[in-house]
Amino acid sequence: MRYEAIYFDLDGTLWDTTEVTYEGANKVAEKYNLDAVPKEKIDACMGTTKEECAKLLYPNFPLEQAIEYLEEALDLTTQSLLIKGGKVYEGLEDTLKELVNRGYKLGIVSNCLEGYIEAFMISSRLGKYFNDIVAAGKKDLKKSDAITLAIERDGVRSAIYVGDTTKDKEAAEGAGLEFVHAKYGFGKNIEATYYIDSIKDLPELMSRIDS
């Protein structure tokens, strides 16, 4: 087997939380009498750092204030996701189960803050399939460094990263990993050697790569 592990981005790769995130951002906007946050800005935030997302959602405020608003919105989002979850992509559990049965270690590395990946694992009930998780925002790491951290502490010699945005591709390359573009996610028109149109396509792709 060519690769020992597969690491995943979260938003746009394993699930879609646009609606819940939109609700959280606008609860904060209403609380502080701010301009409403349009959905297209939520989409644009997916895969970005905390600082980048804060600037997108609250552009009329100093960065420190914008980050405070964002963190409050994300806290509301995480609380909501723990209760009702997000939109997990069709076929995800069967895909994860097959990959684990083949012997791959699985992990999640995301730019998110504390509690967000845990909300996914609890609400989706898919946590049992993952060996490791790293929230880059929680540790204040670049995503490429977060991927490297996961690889090192998992004792992995060869891995591949699955994500949906240009920043995911850049992070994978920064960590020295091959990248699989999840074309069904938020990022479009990304040049990648490997890609999938559905999460269900990943086992077949890995068979081709590893052969």
Buried (B, 14 or more C-beta within 10 A) or exposed (E): EEBBBBBBBBBBBBBBBBEBBBBBBBBBBEEEEBEEBEEEBBBBBBBBBBEBBBBBBBEEBEEEEBBBBBBBBBBBBBEBBBEEBBEBBEBBBEBBBBBBEEEBBBBBBBBBBBBBBBBBBBBBEBBEBBBBBBBBBBEEBBBBBBBBBBBEEBEBEEBBBBBBBBBBBBBBEBBEBBBBBBBBBBBEEBEBEBBBEBBBBBBEBBEEBEE
